[in-house]
Amino acid sequence: FEGTWTQTIQEAKKENKLIFIDFYTEWCGPCMHMAETVFTLPNVGYFYNNNFINAKIDAEKGEGIALAEKYGVKVFPSYLFIDPVTEEAVHKSSSRQTGEQFIYTGQSAMTPRLQSFFLTENYEKGNQDADFLIDFIQYQSSIYNREKVREAFDKLIANGGQLSDPKI
């Protein structure tokens, strides 16, 4: 979608869709890689165009500066999924991803139990349910947070998880 942030919000409300923002900078190599090789994949375009109002925002120009600050964007690329009603982020991700990973990122944004903020909040509250930990590990892996993956995996195994379990 091409338009101002206000117009983007209005369009998302009208279509009852989350807003997907690709925060990028001109100098960011992984940003260029995603724009040239992943965003252009037919299955990625189809999925994102059917499920979100998509915005590409340069975090160092125009209203992108204030939006990046508002949403705490510090690494590039950063992907945020915004509820247009509250203007709050419901899911965030980052880094270079494959097409398959990127579609999973979008699916996670639409699934409350897989949204990054839900996962992080519940992990910090001490949720150690096996299925929850698997979801948390999957998310942390998607943003290349090896420390959290290792920490959560250790909890999963300490709570009786078995490497022979196909889910684990």
Backbone as JSON Lines, residues from 0, in Angstrom:
{"i":0,"aa":"F","n":[0.85,-1.18,0.0],"ca":[0.0,0.0,0.0],"c":[0.88,1.22,0.0]}
{"i":1,"aa":"E","n":[0.59,2.15,-0.86],"ca":[1.33,3.4,-0.9],"c":[0.44,4.51,-0.39]}
{"i":2,"aa":"G","n":[0.88,5.16,0.64],"ca":[0.13,6.26,1.22],"c":[0.75,6.65,2.55]}
{"i":3,"aa":"T","n":[0.17,7.64,3.19],"ca":[0.66,8.07,4.49],"c":[0.31,7.02,5.53]}
{"i":4,"aa":"W","n":[0.89,7.16,6.71],"ca":[0.58,6.23,7.8],"c":[-0.91,6.29,8.14]}
{"i":5,"aa":"T","n":[-1.47,7.49,8.17],"ca":[-2.9,7.64,8.46],"c":[-3.74,6.92,7.41]}
{"i":6,"aa":"Q","n":[-3.37,7.05,6.16],"ca":[-4.11,6.37,5.09],"c":[-3.95,4.85,5.19]}
{"i":7,"aa":"T","n":[-2.77,4.4,5.6],"ca":[-2.53,2.97,5.77],"c":[-3.43,2.42,6.86]}
{"i":8,"aa":"I","n":[-3.53,3.13,7.96],"ca":[-4.4,2.71,9.06],"c":[-5.86,2.66,8.6]}
{"i":9,"aa":"Q","n":[-6.29,3.68,7.88],"ca":[-7.67,3.72,7.4],"c":[-7.96,2.55,6.47]}
{"i":10,"aa":"E","n":[-7.03,2.25,5.57],"ca":[-7.21,1.14,4.64],"c":[-7.29,-0.2,5.39]}
{"i":11,"aa":"A","n":[-6.43,-0.37,6.38],"ca":[-6.44,-1.62,7.16],"c":[-7.74,-1.77,7.94]}
{"i":12,"aa":"K","n":[-8.24,-0.7,8.48],"ca":[-9.53,-0.76,9.19],"c":[-10.64,-1.12,8.21]}
{"i":13,"aa":"K","n":[-10.62,-0.49,7.06],"ca":[-11.65,-0.73,6.04],"c":[-11.65,-2.19,5.6]}
{"i":14,"aa":"E","n":[-10.45,-2.78,5.44],"ca":[-10.35,-4.16,4.98],"c":[-10.28,-5.17,6.12]}
{"i":15,"aa":"N","n":[-10.29,-4.67,7.36],"ca":[-10.23,-5.52,8.54],"c":[-9.01,-6.45,8.49]}
{"i":16,"aa":"K","n":[-7.83,-5.83,8.27],"ca":[-6.58,-6.58,8.19],"c":[-5.55,-5.93,9.1]}
{"i":17,"aa":"L","n":[-4.6,-6.74,9.54],"ca":[-3.43,-6.2,10.22],"c":[-2.58,-5.45,9.21]}
{"i":18,"aa":"I","n":[-1.76,-4.54,9.71],"ca":[-0.79,-3.85,8.87],"c":[0.55,-4.57,9.03]}
{"i":19,"aa":"F","n":[1.17,-4.9,7.91],"ca":[2.52,-5.43,7.93],"c":[3.45,-4.3,7.52]}
{"i":20,"aa":"I","n":[4.47,-4.04,8.34],"ca":[5.47,-3.02,8.0],"c":[6.83,-3.68,7.85]}
{"i":21,"aa":"D","n":[7.45,-3.41,6.71],"ca":[8.84,-3.75,6.49],"c":[9.63,-2.48,6.76]}
{"i":22,"aa":"F","n":[10.27,-2.4,7.95],"ca":[11.15,-1.28,8.25],"c":[12.51,-1.59,7.67]}
{"i":23,"aa":"Y","n":[13.01,-0.72,6.82],"ca":[14.28,-0.94,6.15],"c":[15.09,0.35,6.14]}
{"i":24,"aa":"T","n":[16.33,0.24,5.69],"ca":[17.16,1.41,5.4],"c":[17.81,1.16,4.04]}
{"i":25,"aa":"E","n":[18.25,2.23,3.4],"ca":[18.86,2.09,2.08],"c":[20.18,1.33,2.11]}
{"i":26,"aa":"W","n":[20.9,1.37,3.23],"ca":[22.23,0.76,3.32],"c":[22.2,-0.68,3.81]}
{"i":27,"aa":"C","n":[21.05,-1.21,4.13],"ca":[20.91,-2.53,4.77],"c":[20.94,-3.66,3.72]}
{"i":28,"aa":"G","n":[22.0,-4.47,3.75],"ca":[22.12,-5.59,2.82],"c":[21.01,-6.62,2.95]}
{"i":29,"aa":"P","n":[20.72,-7.1,4.19],"ca":[19.61,-8.06,4.33],"c":[18.26,-7.48,3.88]}
{"i":30,"aa":"C","n":[18.08,-6.17,4.04],"ca":[16.84,-5.53,3.57],"c":[16.73,-5.67,2.05]}
{"i":31,"aa":"M","n":[17.84,-5.38,1.37],"ca":[17.85,-5.49,-0.1],"c":[17.63,-6.93,-0.53]}
{"i":32,"aa":"H","n":[18.25,-7.87,0.18],"ca":[18.08,-9.28,-0.14],"c":[16.6,-9.67,-0.05]}
{"i":33,"aa":"M","n":[15.94,-9.28,1.04],"ca":[14.53,-9.62,1.22],"c":[13.68,-8.99,0.11]}
{"i":34,"aa":"A","n":[13.95,-7.73,-0.21],"ca":[13.17,-7.03,-1.24],"c":[13.35,-7.67,-2.61]}
{"i":35,"aa":"E","n":[14.55,-8.14,-2.9],"ca":[14.84,-8.67,-4.23],"c":[14.52,-10.15,-4.39]}
{"i":36,"aa":"T","n":[14.65,-10.95,-3.31],"ca":[14.53,-12.4,-3.48],"c":[13.37,-13.06,-2.74]}
{"i":37,"aa":"V","n":[12.87,-12.42,-1.68],"ca":[11.79,-13.06,-0.91],"c":[10.45,-12.37,-1.16]}
{"i":38,"aa":"F","n":[10.41,-11.05,-1.02],"ca":[9.14,-10.33,-1.23],"c":[8.59,-10.55,-2.63]}
{"i":39,"aa":"T","n":[9.45,-10.86,-3.58],"ca":[9.02,-11.03,-4.97],"c":[8.54,-12.44,-5.3]}
{"i":40,"aa":"L","n":[8.68,-13.36,-4.35],"ca":[8.21,-14.73,-4.59],"c":[6.69,-14.74,-4.72]}
{"i":41,"aa":"P","n":[6.14,-15.4,-5.73],"ca":[4.68,-15.39,-5.93],"c":[3.9,-15.86,-4.7]}
{"i":42,"aa":"N","n":[4.35,-16.94,-4.03],"ca":[3.6,-17.43,-2.88],"c":[3.68,-16.46,-1.7]}
{"i":43,"aa":"V","n":[4.79,-15.77,-1.54],"ca":[4.93,-14.77,-0.47],"c":[4.02,-13.58,-0.78]}
{"i":44,"aa":"G","n":[4.09,-13.07,-2.0],"ca":[3.24,-11.95,-2.39],"c":[1.76,-12.27,-2.23]}
{"i":45,"aa":"Y","n":[1.38,-13.46,-2.68],"ca":[-0.03,-13.88,-2.57],"c":[-0.47,-13.9,-1.11]}
{"i":46,"aa":"F","n":[0.33,-14.55,-0.26],"ca":[-0.02,-14.66,1.15],"c":[-0.12,-13.28,1.81]}
{"i":47,"aa":"Y","n":[0.89,-12.45,1.64],"ca":[0.89,-11.15,2.31],"c":[-0.17,-10.2,1.73]}
{"i":48,"aa":"N","n":[-0.37,-10.2,0.42],"ca":[-1.38,-9.33,-0.16],"c":[-2.79,-9.72,0.22]}
{"i":49,"aa":"N","n":[-3.02,-11.01,0.46],"ca":[-4.35,-11.45,0.85],"c":[-4.65,-11.29,2.32]}
{"i":50,"aa":"N","n":[-3.62,-11.17,3.15],"ca":[-3.84,-11.17,4.6],"c":[-3.49,-9.87,5.32]}
{"i":51,"aa":"F","n":[-2.76,-8.98,4.67],"ca":[-2.3,-7.77,5.33],"c":[-2.38,-6.57,4.4]}
{"i":52,"aa":"I","n":[-2.38,-5.39,5.02],"ca":[-2.09,-4.16,4.3],"c":[-0.59,-3.97,4.48]}
{"i":53,"aa":"N","n":[0.15,-3.99,3.41],"ca":[1.61,-4.01,3.46],"c":[2.18,-2.61,3.26]}
{"i":54,"aa":"A","n":[3.15,-2.27,4.13],"ca":[3.81,-0.97,4.03],"c":[5.32,-1.17,4.1]}
{"i":55,"aa":"K","n":[6.02,-0.51,3.23],"ca":[7.48,-0.52,3.21],"c":[7.91,0.86,3.68]}
{"i":56,"aa":"I","n":[8.59,0.92,4.83],"ca":[8.9,2.21,5.45],"c":[10.39,2.34,5.7]}
{"i":57,"aa":"D","n":[10.97,3.37,5.12],"ca":[12.38,3.69,5.35],"c":[12.47,4.33,6.74]}
{"i":58,"aa":"A","n":[13.16,3.67,7.65],"ca":[13.24,4.12,9.05],"c":[14.09,5.37,9.23]}
{"i":59,"aa":"E","n":[14.73,5.83,8.15],"ca":[15.6,6.99,8.26],"c":[15.1,8.2,7.46]}
{"i":60,"aa":"K","n":[13.85,8.11,6.98],"ca":[13.31,9.21,6.17],"c":[11.85,9.48,6.52]}
{"i":61,"aa":"G","n":[11.46,10.72,6.37],"ca":[10.06,11.12,6.5],"c":[9.4,10.64,7.78]}
{"i":62,"aa":"E","n":[8.14,10.22,7.65],"ca":[7.42,9.77,8.85],"c":[7.94,8.43,9.35]}
{"i":63,"aa":"G","n":[8.81,7.78,8.57],"ca":[9.43,6.53,9.01],"c":[10.29,6.71,10.25]}
{"i":64,"aa":"I","n":[10.89,7.87,10.4],"ca":[11.74,8.13,11.56],"c":[10.92,8.05,12.84]}
{"i":65,"aa":"A","n":[9.79,8.75,12.87],"ca":[8.93,8.75,14.06],"c":[8.29,7.38,14.28]}
{"i":66,"aa":"L","n":[7.91,6.7,13.2],"ca":[7.29,5.38,13.35],"c":[8.3,4.36,13.88]}
{"i":67,"aa":"A","n":[9.52,4.41,13.39],"ca":[10.55,3.5,13.89],"c":[10.8,3.75,15.38]}
{"i":68,"aa":"E","n":[10.81,5.01,15.77],"ca":[10.99,5.33,17.19],"c":[9.79,4.86,18.01]}
{"i":69,"aa":"K","n":[8.6,5.11,17.52],"ca":[7.37,4.71,18.23],"c":[7.36,3.21,18.5]}
{"i":70,"aa":"Y","n":[7.77,2.42,17.51],"ca":[7.72,0.97,17.65],"c":[9.04,0.34,18.09]}
{"i":71,"aa":"G","n":[10.0,1.17,18.47],"ca":[11.25,0.66,19.01],"c":[12.11,-0.11,18.03]}
{"i":72,"aa":"V","n":[12.07,0.26,16.79],"ca":[12.84,-0.44,15.76],"c":[14.3,0.0,15.85]}
{"i":73,"aa":"K","n":[15.17,-0.99,16.05],"ca":[16.6,-0.7,16.19],"c":[17.47,-1.54,15.26]}
{"i":74,"aa":"V","n":[16.91,-2.6,14.67],"ca":[17.65,-3.45,13.74],"c":[16.9,-3.51,12.42]}
{"i":75,"aa":"F","n":[17.66,-3.79,11.37],"ca":[17.06,-3.81,10.03],"c":[17.47,-5.06,9.3]}
{"i":76,"aa":"P","n":[16.54,-5.64,8.58],"ca":[15.14,-5.26,8.51],"c":[14.4,-5.66,9.78]}
{"i":77,"aa":"S","n":[13.36,-4.92,10.1],"ca":[12.44,-5.29,11.17],"c":[11.06,-5.38,10.56]}
{"i":78,"aa":"Y","n":[10.33,-6.4,10.98],"ca":[8.98,-6.62,10.46],"c":[8.01,-6.49,11.63]}
{"i":79,"aa":"L","n":[7.07,-5.58,11.51],"ca":[6.07,-5.4,12.55],"c":[4.68,-5.6,11.96]}
{"i":80,"aa":"F","n":[3.83,-6.16,12.78],"ca":[2.43,-6.38,12.43],"c":[1.61,-5.57,13.42]}
{"i":81,"aa":"I","n":[0.84,-4.63,12.9],"ca":[0.16,-3.64,13.71],"c":[-1.35,-3.83,13.63]}
{"i":82,"aa":"D","n":[-2.0,-3.78,14.8],"ca":[-3.46,-3.77,14.86],"c":[-3.88,-2.34,14.52]}
{"i":83,"aa":"P","n":[-4.62,-2.13,13.44],"ca":[-4.96,-0.76,13.04],"c":[-5.91,-0.06,14.01]}
{"i":84,"aa":"V","n":[-6.66,-0.81,14.79],"ca":[-7.59,-0.2,15.74],"c":[-6.85,0.42,16.91]}
{"i":85,"aa":"T","n":[-5.9,-0.32,17.47],"ca":[-5.15,0.17,18.63],"c":[-3.83,0.82,18.25]}
{"i":86,"aa":"E","n":[-3.38,0.57,17.04],"ca":[-2.06,0.98,16.54],"c":[-0.92,0.38,17.36]}
{"i":87,"aa":"E","n":[-1.2,-0.74,18.01],"ca":[-0.19,-1.47,18.79],"c":[0.36,-2.61,17.95]}
{"i":88,"aa":"A","n":[1.65,-2.89,18.14],"ca":[2.26,-4.03,17.47],"c":[1.79,-5.31,18.15]}
{"i":89,"aa":"V","n":[1.39,-6.3,17.35],"ca":[0.97,-7.59,17.9],"c":[2.03,-8.66,17.67]}
{"i":90,"aa":"H","n":[2.92,-8.39,16.71],"ca":[3.97,-9.37,16.39],"c":[5.14,-8.65,15.75]}
{"i":91,"aa":"K","n":[6.35,-9.13,16.07],"ca":[7.52,-8.57,15.41],"c":[8.5,-9.67,15.07]}
{"i":92,"aa":"S","n":[9.26,-9.41,14.05],"ca":[10.28,-10.33,13.61],"c":[11.36,-9.51,12.93]}
{"i":93,"aa":"S","n":[12.41,-10.18,12.5],"ca":[13.49,-9.44,11.86],"c":[14.37,-10.4,11.07]}
{"i":94,"aa":"S","n":[15.34,-9.84,10.45],"ca":[16.43,-10.57,9.8],"c":[16.05,-11.1,8.43]}
{"i":95,"aa":"R","n":[17.04,-11.67,7.82],"ca":[16.88,-12.33,6.52],"c":[16.12,-13.63,6.77]}
{"i":96,"aa":"Q","n":[15.13,-13.92,5.94],"ca":[14.34,-15.15,6.09],"c":[14.12,-15.76,4.71]}
{"i":97,"aa":"T","n":[13.9,-17.05,4.7],"ca":[13.49,-17.7,3.45],"c":[12.02,-17.38,3.2]}
{"i":98,"aa":"G","n":[11.54,-17.68,2.02],"ca":[10.12,-17.48,1.74],"c":[9.25,-18.25,2.7]}
{"i":99,"aa":"E","n":[9.62,-19.51,2.95],"ca":[8.85,-20.34,3.88],"c":[8.85,-19.75,5.29]}
{"i":100,"aa":"Q","n":[10.01,-19.31,5.76],"ca":[10.08,-18.69,7.09],"c":[9.23,-17.42,7.14]}
{"i":101,"aa":"F","n":[9.28,-16.65,6.07],"ca":[8.56,-15.39,6.05],"c":[7.05,-15.59,6.05]}
{"i":102,"aa":"I","n":[6.58,-16.6,5.37],"ca":[5.15,-16.93,5.42],"c":[4.78,-17.38,6.84]}
{"i":103,"aa":"Y","n":[5.64,-18.19,7.47],"ca":[5.4,-18.61,8.85],"c":[5.34,-17.38,9.77]}
{"i":104,"aa":"T","n":[6.19,-16.4,9.53],"ca":[6.15,-15.17,10.32],"c":[4.78,-14.51,10.2]}
{"i":105,"aa":"G","n":[4.26,-14.41,8.99],"ca":[2.94,-13.82,8.78],"c":[1.83,-14.65,9.42]}
{"i":106,"aa":"Q","n":[1.93,-15.97,9.3],"ca":[0.93,-16.84,9.93],"c":[0.95,-16.66,11.44]}
{"i":107,"aa":"S","n":[2.13,-16.52,12.0],"ca":[2.26,-16.32,13.45],"c":[1.59,-15.02,13.88]}
{"i":108,"aa":"A","n":[1.72,-13.97,13.07],"ca":[1.11,-12.69,13.39],"c":[-0.41,-12.78,13.47]}
{"i":109,"aa":"M","n":[-0.98,-13.71,12.71],"ca":[-2.44,-13.87,12.68],"c":[-2.95,-14.88,13.7]}
{"i":110,"aa":"T","n":[-2.03,-15.52,14.44],"ca":[-2.4,-16.56,15.4],"c":[-2.03,-16.08,16.8]}
{"i":111,"aa":"P","n":[-3.0,-15.66,17.6],"ca":[-2.68,-15.06,18.9],"c":[-1.68,-15.84,19.76]}
{"i":112,"aa":"R","n":[-1.77,-17.16,19.8],"ca":[-0.85,-17.93,20.66],"c":[0.57,-17.97,20.11]}
{"i":113,"aa":"L","n":[0.77,-17.51,18.85],"ca":[2.1,-17.49,18.25],"c":[2.67,-16.07,18.1]}
{"i":114,"aa":"Q","n":[1.9,-15.08,18.52],"ca":[2.38,-13.71,18.4],"c":[3.53,-13.46,19.37]}
{"i":115,"aa":"S","n":[4.54,-12.77,18.9],"ca":[5.78,-12.58,19.66],"c":[5.55,-11.97,21.03]}
{"i":116,"aa":"F","n":[4.69,-10.99,21.15],"ca":[4.49,-10.34,22.44],"c":[3.81,-11.28,23.42]}
{"i":117,"aa":"F","n":[2.86,-12.09,22.95],"ca":[2.22,-13.1,23.79],"c":[3.25,-14.12,24.27]}
{"i":118,"aa":"L","n":[4.05,-14.61,23.34],"ca":[5.06,-15.62,23.69],"c":[6.06,-15.08,24.7]}
{"i":119,"aa":"T","n":[6.57,-13.9,24.45],"ca":[7.57,-13.31,25.35],"c":[7.0,-13.06,26.73]}
{"i":120,"aa":"E","n":[5.82,-12.48,26.79],"ca":[5.19,-12.19,28.08],"c":[4.95,-13.46,28.88]}
{"i":121,"aa":"N","n":[4.43,-14.49,28.25],"ca":[4.14,-15.73,28.96],"c":[5.4,-16.49,29.34]}
{"i":122,"aa":"Y","n":[6.42,-16.39,28.53],"ca":[7.69,-17.02,28.89],"c":[8.27,-16.35,30.13]}
{"i":123,"aa":"E","n":[8.23,-15.02,30.14],"ca":[8.75,-14.28,31.29],"c":[7.94,-14.54,32.56]}
{"i":124,"aa":"K","n":[6.66,-14.9,32.41],"ca":[5.82,-15.25,33.56],"c":[6.07,-16.67,34.03]}
{"i":125,"aa":"G","n":[6.9,-17.42,33.3],"ca":[7.28,-18.75,33.73],"c":[6.49,-19.9,33.12]}
{"i":126,"aa":"N","n":[5.74,-19.66,32.06],"ca":[5.01,-20.74,31.41],"c":[6.0,-21.8,30.91]}
{"i":127,"aa":"Q","n":[5.85,-23.03,31.38],"ca":[6.75,-24.1,30.97],"c":[6.01,-25.28,30.36]}
{"i":128,"aa":"D","n":[4.79,-25.04,29.91],"ca":[4.04,-26.06,29.18],"c":[4.82,-26.44,27.93]}
{"i":129,"aa":"A","n":[4.9,-27.72,27.64],"ca":[5.72,-28.21,26.53],"c":[5.32,-27.58,25.19]}
{"i":130,"aa":"D","n":[4.03,-27.57,24.87],"ca":[3.59,-27.0,23.59],"c":[3.93,-25.51,23.51]}
{"i":131,"aa":"F","n":[3.75,-24.81,24.63],"ca":[4.1,-23.39,24.66],"c":[5.6,-23.2,24.41]}
{"i":132,"aa":"L","n":[6.42,-23.98,25.11],"ca":[7.87,-23.85,24.94],"c":[8.3,-24.14,23.5]}
{"i":133,"aa":"I","n":[7.66,-25.1,22.86],"ca":[7.97,-25.4,21.46],"c":[7.66,-24.18,20.58]}
{"i":134,"aa":"D","n":[6.5,-23.56,20.81],"ca":[6.15,-22.34,20.06],"c":[7.15,-21.22,20.33]}
{"i":135,"aa":"F","n":[7.54,-21.06,21.59],"ca":[8.49,-20.02,21.97],"c":[9.85,-20.25,21.29]}
{"i":136,"aa":"I","n":[10.28,-21.51,21.31],"ca":[11.55,-21.86,20.68],"c":[11.49,-21.59,19.18]}
{"i":137,"aa":"Q","n":[10.39,-21.95,18.54],"ca":[10.24,-21.7,17.1],"c":[10.36,-20.21,16.79]}
{"i":138,"aa":"Y","n":[9.69,-19.37,17.61],"ca":[9.77,-17.93,17.39],"c":[11.2,-17.43,17.59]}
{"i":139,"aa":"Q","n":[11.81,-17.81,18.7],"ca":[13.17,-17.33,18.99],"c":[14.15,-17.79,17.91]}
{"i":140,"aa":"S","n":[13.93,-18.98,17.39],"ca":[14.77,-19.48,16.3],"c":[14.59,-18.63,15.05]}
{"i":141,"aa":"S","n":[13.36,-18.18,14.79],"ca":[13.09,-17.4,13.58],"c":[13.77,-16.03,13.62]}
{"i":142,"aa":"I","n":[14.1,-15.54,14.82],"ca":[14.79,-14.25,14.92],"c":[16.25,-14.46,15.35]}
{"i":143,"aa":"Y","n":[16.7,-15.7,15.24],"ca":[18.1,-16.06,15.48],"c":[18.58,-15.72,16.88]}
{"i":144,"aa":"N","n":[17.72,-15.9,17.88],"ca":[18.09,-15.65,19.26],"c":[18.52,-16.97,19.9]}
{"i":145,"aa":"R","n":[19.74,-17.38,19.61],"ca":[20.24,-18.68,20.06],"c":[20.22,-18.84,21.58]}
{"i":146,"aa":"E","n":[20.52,-17.77,22.3],"ca":[20.54,-17.85,23.76],"c":[19.18,-18.25,24.31]}
{"i":147,"aa":"K","n":[18.11,-17.6,23.83],"ca":[16.76,-17.92,24.3],"c":[16.33,-19.31,23.82]}
{"i":148,"aa":"V","n":[16.73,-19.69,22.61],"ca":[16.4,-21.03,22.12],"c":[17.01,-22.07,23.06]}
{"i":149,"aa":"R","n":[18.27,-21.91,23.37],"ca":[18.97,-22.86,24.24],"c":[18.34,-22.89,25.64]}
{"i":150,"aa":"E","n":[18.05,-21.72,26.17],"ca":[17.46,-21.62,27.51],"c":[16.1,-22.33,27.55]}
{"i":151,"aa":"A","n":[15.23,-22.03,26.58],"ca":[13.9,-22.63,26.56],"c":[13.97,-24.13,26.27]}
{"i":152,"aa":"F","n":[14.88,-24.53,25.4],"ca":[15.04,-25.95,25.1],"c":[15.49,-26.71,26.35]}
{"i":153,"aa":"D","n":[16.41,-26.13,27.11],"ca":[16.85,-26.77,28.36],"c":[15.68,-26.94,29.33]}
{"i":154,"aa":"K","n":[14.8,-25.94,29.38],"ca":[13.6,-26.05,30.24],"c":[12.69,-27.16,29.74]}
{"i":155,"aa":"L","n":[12.53,-27.23,28.44],"ca":[11.68,-28.26,27.83],"c":[12.19,-29.65,28.2]}
{"i":156,"aa":"I","n":[13.47,-29.88,28.08],"ca":[14.06,-31.19,28.41],"c":[14.01,-31.44,29.92]}
{"i":157,"aa":"A","n":[14.28,-30.42,30.72],"ca":[14.25,-30.56,32.18],"c":[12.85,-30.92,32.68]}
{"i":158,"aa":"N","n":[11.83,-30.51,31.93],"ca":[10.45,-30.81,32.32],"c":[9.95,-32.13,31.73]}
{"i":159,"aa":"G","n":[10.85,-32.96,31.26],"ca":[10.47,-34.28,30.79],"c":[10.38,-34.44,29.29]}
{"i":160,"aa":"G","n":[10.68,-33.39,28.53],"ca":[10.66,-33.5,27.07],"c":[11.7,-34.49,26.61]}
{"i":161,"aa":"Q","n":[11.36,-35.26,25.61],"ca":[12.26,-36.29,25.09],"c":[12.66,-35.98,23.65]}
{"i":162,"aa":"L","n":[13.93,-36.16,23.35],"ca":[14.4,-35.93,21.99],"c":[13.75,-36.9,20.99]}
{"i":163,"aa":"S","n":[13.25,-38.01,21.48],"ca":[12.57,-38.96,20.61],"c":[11.16,-38.51,20.22]}
{"i":164,"aa":"D","n":[10.63,-37.49,20.88],"ca":[9.31,-36.95,20.56],"c":[9.42,-36.13,19.27]}
{"i":165,"aa":"P","n":[8.68,-36.5,18.22],"ca":[8.78,-35.79,16.94],"c":[8.54,-34.28,17.04]}
{"i":166,"aa":"K","n":[7.69,-33.85,17.97],"ca":[7.43,-32.41,18.12],"c":[8.68,-31.69,18.62]}
{"i":167,"aa":"I","n":[9.45,-32.37,19.44],"ca":[10.65,-31.76,20.03],"c":[11.82,-31.9,19.08]}
